[in-house]
Amino acid sequence: MSNPRKRFNLSEWALNNQQMVSFLMMVVVVMGVLSYINLPRNEDPSFTIKKAVVSTVWPGASVKDTTQFVTDVVEKKLQEVPYLDYLKSYTREGESVVFVNLRDDTPPKMVPEIWYQVRKKMKDLSPSLPSGASKPAVDDEFDDTYGTIYGVTGKGFTERELRDVVDRIRDRLLGVPDVSKIKVLGAQDEQINIAFSPEKLAGLGLSFKQVTTMLQQQNAIVPAGVIRTGSERIDLQVSGAFKSEKSLQNIVLHIDGHFVPLTQIATIHRVLKTPPEPEFRVNGQPAIGLAISMSKTGNMLDFGQRLDQEMDKAKWLLPHGMHVFTVANQSKVVKGAVNGFVKVLVEAIVIVLAVSFISLGMRAGLVVAFSIPIVLAMTFVGMEIVGIGLQRISLGALIIALGLLVDDAMITVEAMVSRLEQGWKRKEAAVYAFKSTAFPMLTGTLVMISGFIPVGFAASSAGEYCYSMFVVVLISLLSSWIVAILFSPLLGVWLLPAALSSPKDKISSHSRIFSRLLSYSLSRPKSVILLACVLLGLAIVGMGQLKSVFFPSSDRPELLVDLTLPQNATQSATREKVIALEKWLKTQPNVAHFSSYVGSGAVRFYLPMDVLLSHENVAELVVVAKSTDVRDRLSADIKRYLNQHDSDIVSRVAPLELGPPVGWPVRYRIMGPDLDKVRSLATDLAVLIGKDPQARDINLTSGEPERRIAIDINQTQARAVGLSSEQVANTLANIFSGQVITSLRDHNRMVNVVVQGDKEAKENVSTISNLQIPMSNGQTVPLRQIATIQYGITDPIVWRWNREPYISVQLNVASGELPQTLSDELAPVVQSFTEKLPPGYQLKEAGAVADSSKGNQSVYDVLPVTILCMLTLLMIQLRRFSRMLLALFIAPFGLIGVVIAMLPTGTPMGFVALLGIIALFGMIIRNAIILISEVDRNIQDGVSIHEAITRGAMHRSRPILLTACAAILGMVPISREVFWQPMAYAIIGGLLIATLITLLVLPAALKLVMQWESARRGDYGL
């Protein structure tokens, strides 16, 4: 009779082809080293910011008209956009801005196509907008991160001189490889003001139009023709173009037969453009900045080095008195972060190796030690193939995986050692290790990978941010299994001794203790299971006591200080507030340096950052503390200063965030059809919330009125004197805002020439009532004769959410408190308030709590897939419903350890901790598979149930304890990292308790199930 077909054994094949396998090992290591060198370095993983802005201007239109005829029309069209989550917009006089926000589950690859569709829709919509309205402009470049920022200051230099130098530096930096964009910050365009006195013009019988026509005609560029002779062409050129202010000062006007110098009726000055561009300041000095973004294919460390080298060369070209400051240096931050994580990775490797050497001995420990670099090399190669670089998430995933990837090598080595102790030969022991552990290990590895499925497939910004964790764990764990069955047996044959004595005497004390505990568990299985269930119930109760936070704050030293003045505040008023704060910051010992943005928020120098809008009433300071240790103390000092000196404005001090940006941590959005009613409700809610002692800095997103002067034209009287509303509006605009009439060619720049009223006229409200309007016959008529002047207030801005007016009530939390805690405290008040809202009005919670719920829900949505994958793998490996359910039954008991680790330490439960708990379940199930498979093999060998469980638990206790210790201790270094601490604590505590549960409670449950199966087998065949 022929022998049954022998199954292929990969370990045996490796031993029979040692030179080929050795060559493969060397190739893998070399490729891994090269991949590690080539991997991009970044601080954070990239994620898609699914937001675009559609801007439209309609000069002269009121807020009401702009809302009805521009904003609403644009919003209706944008509601056709696929994957739309919500539309948010604000409308000012003559300005409409609509924010298009896509759903979190929008596939990142679809986003560019969606923005293309938005542009097409806006192009099609443009003809239907009112006459005078611009074409809607679409801006979708929100994910550009300007990680390197330089500030150039020059005391005593003009704005123009500083700008020219900065432009030359910019031209040099654009030649640096991997530069994507360079944004100039704080550059102020110049203009030449020709300021007239309206009274003087009226006295001379002149109008703005007459003067501007003369100036435009002189400065016009009109071809003068070409003379063509028989042999050549000769161009004709007429002089008169303005070249500087002096050209304008030399102009002489011809008026009614008289020659009048322009300087006699107007003052001419070169000034900065009005309204001003956002300003940039460095350490309290006006500056012009260069914000530089790197292309997606670049390596941040190499990129930063090349930039610094080029900037060092450029500094030699600076005039004496100009200085360059490095405001932000992402390459330095990335270098520190990568080096810190590599240090943590090395610590974790040392800890895991120590566990291996202590538990397995020197030679067996060396097998595991040599396996680690091979697995890491394969992981680096896989990361390069899929395009994942070294950043916060991937490096953390490597450290998490490190405690897991040695599991397979340890199990293989332990299986070989156990057979060598029985007198087997090394090759036979290696072949046996494959037969007995390869497929249970594969199932367990796939189960652990399944635990990370929610990380990889959570359809949210938080899931996309953490996506590389799943990929790195997937690659590393699969690599560890390949190494365990292909390379580790060969290393074991090379390194393990030919014979090993039984270690019974050495471990008798430990095995005796475990044997007693196991005997107790098996003798009282129901009591042990009941006790475990009680502890699990207490743990579930304890989970409700854990604090909650979406993502922790960054561990970087920067603080963002936001200042928001009333809506009608000018940029000069905002600047005064900033300068006062800057003077105070210079006296603070904990401040390293700071930069200020006046009229806008800070440029996105850090990807997970909530960028403020550009408005004259907004400013943001980036204050860098001397260290992270003093950051919170400095934050408290700044808050104290603002409360004492700037309590009349809205301010916020916050560290940088981790994960998708949130902004104000607690927000409540009130919507309804009538804006006045919405404002009243928002004010009432703010008063109620203000009674909570933990609420801080309560404010509304809009609501401050703005003064308005309405000129009500009597159209009959206006027509009688030959005037129209347009002429009156133009005259007023010329005086108060100015009119660009032409441009002056000044070297390489075009400088606008603006005609406006003089300082006394344009800053005095009484100018309106005394204004003389020129008529076509050269005479003037008082504005009061044809119009009524009314003084009142109006809403300067209208915010809308999905085409409904809304106002948000937003607030900070007291120091040491978490947003979720405050939200829970306010919940009864908010719920009661919501129930009393009039029909048609809504209240929704936003901020960190809402984003956390959305992110967590995206994880829960994938859990059915995770469970299905685990069940399928368990059924394939264990082949019985009872065994499958037992393996699942043991997983929740890890919550006992999670609560024990997180509750006393005050570690909050957040998105990262949730991912850690789900991954923890996979680790627990993996250990359960190992033990259940061993027990079933013993049953197949014909031993009794009690003996099969005892022998299996005793035999598998060592590999389970070894792998658990490696995973637990490997987490210790990463537990010091702010981002990873919640996950590390969850896995450390959960796996510690779950290991004991697996070794003591699972055998008890197995005994009950197997006894029940034995009694019922005849009826059910289980």
Secondary structure, 3 states (H helix, E strand, C coil): CCCCCCCCCHHHHHHHCHHHHHHHHHHHHHHHHHHHHHCCECCCCCCCCCEEEEEEECCCCCHHHHHHHHHHHHHHHHCCCCCEEEEEEEEECCEEEEEEEECCCCCHHHHHHHHHHHHHHHHHHHHHCCCCCCCCEEECCCCCCCCEEEEEEECCCCHHHHHHHHHHHHHHHCCCCCEEEEEEECCCCEEEEEEECHHHHHHHCCCHHHHHHHHHHHHCCCCCCEEECCCCEEECCCCCCCCCHHHHHCCEEEECCEEEEHHHHEEEEEEECCCCCCEEEECCEEEEEEEEEECCCCCHHHHHHHHHHHHHHHHCCCCCCEEEEEEEEHHHHHHHHHHHHHHHHHHHHHHHHHHHHHHHCHHHHHHHHHHHHHHHHHHHHHHHHHCCCECHHHHHHHHHHHHHHHHHHHHHHHHHHHHHCCCCCHHHHHHHHHHHHHHHHHHHHHHHHHHCHHHHHCCCHHHHHCHHHHHHHHHHHHHHHHHHHHCHHHHHHHHCCCCCCCCHHHHHHHHHHHHHHHHHHHHCHHHHHHHHHHHHHHHHHHHCCCCECCCCECCCCEEEEEEECCCCCCHHHHHHHHHHHHHHHCCCCCEEEEEEEECCCCCCCCCCCCCCCCCCCEEEEEEEECCHHHHHHHHHHHHHHHHHHCCCCEEEEEECECCCCCCCCEEEEEECCCHHHHHHHHHHHHHHHCCCCCEEEEEECCCCCEEEEEEEECHHHHHHCCCCHHHHHHHHHHHHCCEEEEEEEECCEEEEEEEEECHHHHCCCHHHHHCEEECCCCCEEEHHHHEEEEEEEECCCEEEECCEEEEEEEEEECCCCCHHHHHHHHHHHHHHHHHCCCCCCEEEEEHHHHHHHHHHHHHHHHHHHHHHHHHHHHHHHHCCHHHHHHHHHHHHHHHHHHHHHHCCCCCCECHHHHHHHHHHHHHHHHHHHHHHHHHHHHHHCCCCHHHHHHHHHHHHHHHHHHHHHHHHHHHCHHHHCCCCHHHHHHHHHHHHHHHHHHHHHHHHHHHHHHHHHHHHHHHHCC
